[in-house]
Amino acid sequence: HIHAIQVQRDDELIALPLATRRNLELVKTLRGEDAPTLFSLLDSCMTGMGSRLLKTWLLEPERNRKAAMQRLEAIGVLRGTGAGMAPWQALRAELKGVSDVERITARIALRQVRPRELVGLSKTLEKAKLLAQSGQAPSAYLTQIFSDLIPPEGCAELLARAIHEEPAALVRDGGVIAPGFDAELDELRAIQNNCDGFLLDLETREKARTGIPNLRVQFNKVHGFYIEVTSSHVDKVPGDYRRRQTLKNAERFITPELKSFEDKALSAQERGLAREKWLYEQVLDQLQPHVPRLTRLAQALAALDVLCCLAERSLTLDWCAPQFVAEPCIDIEAGRHPVVQARLAETSSGAFIPNHTRLNANTRMQIITGPNMGGKSTYMRQVALIVLLASMGSHVPATACRLGPIDAIHTRIGAADDLANAQSTFMLEMTEAAQILHAATPHSLVLMDEIGRGTS
C-alpha cells in the first residue's frame, strides 16, 4: 500500500524542536498527560484518520503558505454564511460512524484484514458516495477532496455480494461469505443446515421401530453423532446398533444409516470452511487493484474530517481567520491562549483577558516583566500557539491576526535539570540558549522565558 515516498526537508517545514513541542504542550502536557493540550482542544474529529491527520498538520506546518491558505479558504466555505444548517454540520453527520479506511486498506494490502473490517469498509464506501455527490464547493481544494471520495468502480458491489452482513470475527470460524455468492458453498451449507431435520426424523423413526420412549439422537464435537438409550431400556436395542460409548446411566450407539450421515455432514463442514477460506482469499485478490484508490479515498475522508473539525472549533471558540503578509510581522489583535481560556470556561473562574502583540521589522523584540503569576509565560506562549495555528491553516484565538514569514519557533522555558547526564539547571539553560543562538534566523520566533537568575 506504500506507493510513494516523500522526503521531508528541514527547509520546507517550520522547525518545532522537541523543547518547543514540550514547552508549548502541543500534544502532551509537561506532566506527560494527553490533556489539556492544544491537540486535545482542537481534536473534535469524527474518525481516527482525521485525528491522525490533524496531529500531522499541527506538528509539521509548512513554511510555504499555499497549503495553509487552501485550508483557510475551505474552512471559510464549510462555516457557511446563511441561516440553517452549515455545510460542516451536514458533513460531520455523514462522517459519524465512518470506518478507519486508511488502516483497513493497509490490512487489505497485507492480506491481514478481518471480515468485520470489510463490512465496515463496505458501509463507509456507501457513505463516501453520498458525500461525493453533496460536494458542490467553490473551493478548488474542497472540489479535489470531493472528487477523491468517489469509491473505486465495483469495490462496494463486490463487498456487498461477497461478505455476510454480520460475519464471524475470524475466517476460520465460518459464516463469512454471504449466501448466494458461491453455489458450491451454499450446497455444503445446506447439508449442514439440514442436520437438525434429519436427526429429528431419525429419532421419531427409531422410537417407533424400537419402542424405546426416551431414545435420543444427538451430536457433540468429541464423539460426533450418536443414539442415546438409558440403561433401563438397553435390552430393547436392535441388533444393527453398534455401541459407541458407555455412560453411568446410559449407552450410546451408532447405526449404519447414522454413520453414513455423520461422514457426509462432517465432511461438508470441513469442505465448507475450506471453501470459505479459499473464496475469502479470492475476494482479497480482487480488492488488490483498488488499494491505491482506497488510499486516496481515505486521505480525502481524513482531510474533510479535519477541515470540518477546524470549522466547528473556529465557530465554537470564536476564532478569526489570519492574514498572511510578505513583510516580517506578528500583529495580533486581542489574542488569547486557547487552552487556558478553555480551562477558565470549564472551571468558571473568570474570563480570559485578551492581549495585543505588535512585532515588525522595527520592533523585533519585547522584554516582558512583572510579578509571579502575572501572566508573562501565558502571554508568550499564546503568541507562539497563534503563530502555529495560523501556519497549519487554522483560525486563531484573536479578533485579527497578520503574520509574516516564519521558519521556526524556538523556546527556552522554565527551570529543569538532567543530573543523570551531568547537566545542572544552569548548564541546561545555557545549552538551550546556545542551540537557539546557532539555529535562529531573522524569521524565527524565539521565546526566552526565565534565563539566568531573573524571572523576567
Salt bridges, closest charged atoms under 4 A:
ASP34 OD1 - LYS28 NZ 2.69
ASP100 OD1 - ARG52 NH2 2.96
GLU102 OE1 - ARG52 NH2 2.70
GLU117 OE1 - ARG107 NE 3.00
ASP182 OD1 - ARG275 NH2 2.82
GLU184 OE1 - ARG275 NH1 3.53
ASP201 OD2 - ARG205 NE 3.23
GLU203 OE2 - LYS207 NZ 3.56
GLU206 OE1 - ARG209 NH2 3.00
GLU228 OE1 - ARG252 NE 2.87
ASP240 OD2 - ARG209 NH2 3.24
GLU251 OE1 - ARG243 NE 2.76
GLU257 OE2 - ARG205 NH2 2.92
GLU262 OE2 - ARG244 NH1 2.98
GLU262 OE1 - LYS259 NZ 3.38
ASP263 OD1 - LYS259 NZ 3.67
GLU276 OE2 - ARG189 NH2 3.20
GLU281 OE1 - ARG111 NH2 2.76
ASP285 OD1 - ARG111 NH1 2.93
GLU312 OE1 - ARG313 NE 2.96
GLU327 OE2 - ARG402 NH2 2.72
ASP331 OD1 - ARG358 NH1 2.70
ASP331 OD2 - ARG402 NH1 3.62
GLU333 OE2 - HIS356 NE2 3.73
GLU333 OE1 - ARG358 NH2 2.74
GLU346 OE1 - ARG343 NH1 3.36
GLU432 OE1 - ARG412 NE 2.82
